[in-house]
C-alpha cells in the first residue's frame, strides 16, 4: 500500500465516518462534537472554533476531493450557526455556546474569528459567493485589528511583565495563506512581517529552540510561563512556514521551517515511551502544568505533516524516518480499530487518560487535516509503506 493510500483510507474509512452524520445538529444547526469513544454524545455545548474549523474542513474536501452535496450543506449549516448565534454585540465572536446558540463564554483572543475567516473563504471558492468572500476578508481584518493593534486586546499579564506569543502570528500566517489560495488576495506584506517576527522573536539559535512566549523584545522570561515550550505548537508553525516556502520556492524559508522542526523534535520526542510531550521547559526545569508529560492528539497530527513536508522539500531521509516513527506510535496508541478516529488524551506511556474523541478543543479538524495533507504530500512524492 502506498503512504498516500494509507492516509486516504484513514480519512474516508476511519475518521470521517466517526463524525458524520452524527455531528450535524439537525435541530439547531451547526455541529455537535463532544463525543465518547463510540460516538455517544457526552456534552451538547458547542465550541465556536469547531463550527468554523469543521466547515472549513468539509469545504476543503468538497473542493479538493469530491463535490458531495451533503458536505456543502453541512458546511453551510455551520456557517449559518456562526452568523446566527456566535457573534456578540460588539462584533466579536464567542468561544463557547450552548447547543441552541446561547452564549456561554468569550475569550480575550480572536481565534474564533480567524477560523470563521478561512471557512467563509473556502465557501466562496466552492460556491462563487461574493458575500462569503467579503465575510472572509471582514473576519480576517477583525482578527488582525483585534490581535495586532496596540492596546486593542486586553493584556494577559500586567505591564510589569508583558509577554507576546507565537500563536497569534502563526494563525495569522495560515489564515492569510488560505485567503490567498481561495480569494487570490496578496497579503505578502503582512506575511513578511509575521515571518520576520517569528524568526526574530521566537527562534533562538543560541538555545536551539522555538519559544512559545517571549518579552516584546524577544528575551526569554525566566519564569514558569516564559520558560514553557509547546513542541507541537512550534512544529505546527514550522510546517506553516514550509507551506510558505513551497509557495515562494524560497530555500531560506525551507531551512527555517526545517530547523524549527529539528529543534522541537529533539525537545519534544519522548525517548523512553515515544510520542511528543505536551510541555517542556526551555532550561530543563520542572514545568508547573500537571499535564506537561501527557500525549495529546493534535501535536502528533502536526508532526506527521511537518516531517513529511520536510522530507518532500529537502529529500532528507531523516524526516521520513521521523515520520514513520510518529506514524507508528500515533496510530498504535491514539487509534481505535473498533469505532474509528483517534482518542484525544493519553498518559505519558501511551495508555488512555480517558475515552473522549471529541471535546470543546477536539473536533473535525486537526486529525482530518493531517490525514488529508499527508495524503497530498505522500501522493506527490510517491511514497510506499
C-alpha positions in Angstrom: 0.0 0.0 0.0 1.3 3.5 -0.8 1.5 6.0 2.0 -1.0 8.2 0.2 -3.5 5.3 0.1 -3.0 4.7 3.8 -3.8 8.3 4.7 -6.8 8.4 2.2 -8.2 5.3 3.8 -7.7 6.6 7.3 -9.6 9.8 6.4 -12.5 8.4 4.5 -12.9 5.0 6.1 -11.9 5.7 9.7 -12.1 9.4 10.6 -14.9 10.9 8.6 -17.5 8.1 9.3 -17.0 8.6 13.0 -18.0 12.3 12.8 -20.7 12.3 10.1 -23.5 12.5 10.0 -23.7 12.2 13.8 -22.1 15.6 14.5 -24.6 17.5 12.3 -27.2 19.2 14.6 -30.5 18.7 12.8 -32.4 20.7 15.4 -30.4 23.9 16.0 -27.9 23.8 13.1 -24.1 23.7 13.3 -22.0 20.9 14.8 -22.0 18.8 17.9 -18.6 17.4 18.7 -18.2 16.3 22.3 -18.3 12.5 21.8 -17.2 9.5 23.7 -15.2 6.6 22.1 -18.3 5.0 20.5 -19.9 8.3 19.3 -22.1 8.7 22.3 -22.8 12.4 23.0 -21.1 13.5 26.2 -22.0 17.2 26.2 -24.1 19.2 23.7 -22.3 22.5 24.2 -20.6 23.8 21.1 -17.2 25.3 20.5 -17.3 28.3 18.2 -13.8 27.2 16.9 -15.3 23.9 15.9 -18.1 25.5 13.9 -15.6 27.3 11.7 -12.9 24.6 11.6 -15.4 21.8 10.7 -17.0 23.9 8.0 -13.5 24.7 6.6 -12.5 21.0 6.6 -15.7 19.9 4.9 -15.3 22.6 2.2 -11.7 21.6 1.7 -12.7 18.1 1.0 -15.5 19.4 -1.2 -13.1 21.5 -3.3 -10.1 19.1 -3.4 -11.6 15.6 -3.3 -15.3 15.4 -4.4 -18.2 17.8 -4.7 -20.6 15.9 -2.5 -23.7 17.9 -1.9 -24.0 16.8 1.8 -20.6 18.2 2.6 -21.5 21.6 1.2 -24.9 21.5 3.0 -23.3 20.5 6.3 -20.6 23.2 6.0 -23.3 25.8 5.3 -25.2 24.7 8.4 -22.0 25.5 10.4 -21.6 28.9 8.7 -25.2 29.8 9.4 -24.9 28.8 13.0 -21.8 31.0 13.3 -23.6 34.0 11.9 -26.9 33.5 13.7 -25.6 32.6 17.2 -21.9 33.2 17.7 -21.4 36.9 17.1 -21.5 39.3 20.1 -23.0 42.8 20.0 -19.5 44.3 19.7 -18.9 42.4 16.5 -16.5 39.8 18.0 -17.2 36.1 18.3 -17.9 34.0 21.4 -15.7 30.9 22.2 -18.3 28.6 23.8 -22.1 28.5 23.3 -24.9 26.1 24.3 -26.5 23.8 21.8 -29.1 26.4 20.8 -26.5 29.1 20.5 -27.0 30.7 23.9 -23.6 32.4 24.6 -21.6 31.0 27.5 -18.1 32.2 27.2 -16.0 34.7 25.3 -12.2 34.8 25.4 -9.7 37.6 25.0 -8.2 36.4 21.8 -9.8 36.3 18.4 -9.1 32.8 17.1 -12.9 32.2 16.6 -12.8 35.0 14.0 -9.7 33.5 12.2 -11.4 30.1 11.8 -14.6 31.8 10.5 -12.5 33.6 8.0 -11.0 30.5 6.4 -14.4 28.8 6.4 -16.0 31.7 4.5 -13.1 31.8 2.1 -13.4 28.1 1.3 -17.2 28.6 0.9 -16.5 31.5 -1.6 -14.2 29.2 -3.6 -16.8 26.4 -3.5 -19.8 28.4 -4.5 -18.6 31.6 -6.1 -20.3 33.6 -3.4 -19.1 37.2 -3.3 -20.9 37.6 0.1 -18.8 34.8 1.6 -15.6 36.3 0.1 -16.4 39.6 1.7 -17.2 37.9 5.1 -13.9 36.0 4.9 -12.0 39.3 4.5 -14.0 41.1 7.1 -13.3 38.4 9.7 -9.7 38.3 8.9 -9.4 42.1 9.3 -11.2 41.9 12.6 -8.8 39.2 13.7 -5.8 41.3 12.5 -7.1 44.5 14.1 -8.0 42.9 17.5 -4.8 40.9 17.7 -2.1 43.3 16.5 -3.4 46.8 17.1 -1.6 48.0 20.3 -4.0 48.3 23.2 -6.9 46.6 21.5 -6.7 43.2 23.1 -6.7 43.2 26.9 -3.2 42.0 28.1 -2.8 38.6 29.6 -0.2 39.9 32.0 0.2 43.3 33.6 2.6 45.9 32.2 5.2 44.8 34.7 5.8 41.5 32.9 4.4 41.7 29.3 4.8 38.7 27.0 3.9 38.1 23.4 3.1 34.7 21.9 3.9 32.8 18.7 0.3 31.6 18.4 -1.3 34.8 17.0 1.4 35.2 14.4 1.3 31.6 13.1 -2.5 31.7 13.0 -2.4 35.0 11.1 0.1 33.4 8.6 -2.0 30.3 7.9 -5.2 32.4 7.7 -3.6 34.7 5.1 -2.4 31.7 3.2 -5.9 30.3 3.0 -7.4 33.6 1.8 -4.7 33.9 -0.8 -5.4 30.4 -2.0 -9.2 30.8 -2.2 -9.7 34.6 -2.9 -6.5 35.5 -4.7 -5.6 38.3 -2.3 -1.9 39.1 -1.9 -1.1 39.5 1.8 2.7 39.4 1.2 3.5 42.5 3.2 1.7 41.1 6.2 3.1 37.6 5.8 6.6 39.0 5.5 6.1 40.8 8.8 4.8 37.8 10.6 7.6 35.6 9.3 10.2 38.2 10.4 8.7 38.4 13.9 8.5 34.6 14.3 12.2 34.3 13.3 13.4 37.3 15.2 11.4 36.9 18.4 10.8 33.2 18.9 13.5 31.2 17.1 16.6 31.0 19.3 19.7 29.6 17.7 21.8 30.0 20.9 19.3 27.7 22.7 18.2 25.6 19.6 14.6 26.2 20.5 11.4 27.8 19.3 9.8 29.8 22.2 6.1 29.8 22.9 6.2 33.2 24.6 8.9 35.9 24.9 9.1 39.5 26.1 8.2 42.1 23.5 11.9 42.5 22.7 12.3 38.7 22.2 14.0 37.8 25.5 13.3 34.7 27.5 11.4 35.5 30.6 12.9 33.3 33.3 9.6 32.3 35.0 7.2 29.4 34.6 5.1 30.9 31.8 8.1 32.4 30.0 10.1 29.2 30.0 7.3 26.8 28.9 7.7 25.3 25.5 4.9 23.7 23.5 6.7 21.4 20.9 3.6 20.5 19.0 2.7 24.2 18.5 6.1 25.1 17.3 6.1 22.1 14.9 2.8 23.3 13.6 4.3 26.7 13.0 7.2 25.0 11.2 5.0 23.5 8.6 3.1 26.7 8.1 6.5 28.2 7.2 7.3 25.2 4.9 4.0 25.9 3.2 5.1 29.5 2.5 8.5 28.2 1.4 6.9 25.9 -1.1 4.6 28.7 -2.4 7.5 31.1 -2.9 10.1 28.4 -3.8 12.3 30.0 -1.1 15.2 27.9 0.1 15.8 30.2 3.1 12.3 29.6 4.4 12.7 25.8 3.8 15.8 25.9 6.1 13.9 28.0 8.7 10.9 25.6 8.8 13.1 22.5 9.0 15.4 24.0 11.6 12.3 24.7 13.8 11.2 21.1 13.3 14.6 19.7 14.1 15.0 21.6 17.4 11.4 21.0 18.6 11.5 17.3 17.7 14.6 16.9 19.8 12.9 18.9 22.6 9.6 17.1 22.4 10.0 13.5 21.5 9.9 11.1 24.5 12.9 8.8 24.0 11.6 6.5 26.7 7.9 5.9 25.9 7.6 7.5 22.5 5.2 10.3 21.4 5.5 14.0 21.9 5.5 15.7 25.3 2.9 18.4 25.7 5.1 20.9 27.5 8.8 21.2 28.2 10.9 23.8 29.9 13.5 25.7 27.9 16.0 25.4 30.7 15.0 21.9 31.6 13.5 23.0 34.8 10.2 21.4 36.1 7.0 22.5 34.3 4.2 23.6 36.6 1.3 22.3 34.4 0.3 18.8 35.6 -0.4 17.6 32.1 3.1 18.5 30.9 4.1 14.9 30.1 0.8 13.8 28.6 0.4 13.0 24.9 -2.3 14.9 23.2 -3.6 14.0 19.7 -3.0 17.2 17.9 0.8 17.6 18.3 1.2 14.2 16.7 -1.0 15.2 13.7 1.1 18.4 13.2 4.3 16.3 13.5 3.0 13.9 10.8 2.5 16.9 8.4 5.8 18.7 9.3 8.0 15.6 8.9 6.5 14.6 5.6 6.6 18.2 4.3 10.3 18.5 5.4 11.1 15.3 3.5 9.4 16.5 0.4 11.2 19.8 0.4 14.7 18.5 1.3 14.8 14.8 0.3 16.5 14.2 3.7 15.6 10.6 4.8 15.9 11.6 8.4 12.5 13.3 8.1 10.9 10.2 6.6 12.3 8.1 9.5 10.8 10.6 12.0 7.5 10.5 10.1 7.3 6.7 10.3 8.3 6.8 14.0 5.5 9.3 14.7 3.0 7.5 12.5 3.7 4.1 14.0 3.4 5.3 17.6 0.4 7.6 17.0 -1.9 5.1 15.2 -1.0 2.4 17.6 -1.8 4.5 20.7 -4.4 7.0 19.6 -6.2 4.8 17.1 -9.4 2.8 17.7 -10.0 0.0 15.2 -13.5 -0.7 16.5 -15.1 2.7 16.4 -12.7 4.8 14.3 -11.0 8.2 14.9 -8.3 8.9 17.5 -8.6 9.2 21.2 -7.6 12.7 22.3 -5.7 12.3 25.5 -3.1 9.7 26.6 -0.8 9.3 29.6 2.9 9.5 29.1 3.2 5.8 28.5 0.5 5.8 25.8 -2.3 4.5 27.8 -5.7 6.3 27.6 -6.2 9.1 30.1 -9.9 9.0 29.1 -12.1 7.8 26.2 -13.0 11.2 24.7 -12.8 11.5 21.0 -14.4 15.0 20.9 -14.4 17.9 23.3 -14.5 21.7 23.2 -11.0 21.5 21.8 -11.1 18.3 19.7 -13.4 18.2 16.7 -13.3 17.5 13.0 -10.1 19.5 12.3 -6.5 18.6 13.4 -6.8 14.9 12.6 -8.6 15.1 9.3 -6.4 18.0 8.2 -3.3 15.9 8.9 -4.7 12.9 7.1 -5.7 15.0 4.1 -2.4 16.9 4.0 -0.3 13.8 4.4 -2.3 12.1 1.6 -1.4 15.0 -0.7 2.3 15.1 0.3 2.7 11.4 0.0 0.9 11.3 -3.3 3.2 13.9 -4.8 6.2 12.1 -3.5 5.0 8.5 -4.5 6.0 7.1 -1.1 5.3 3.5 -0.1 5.0 1.7 3.2 
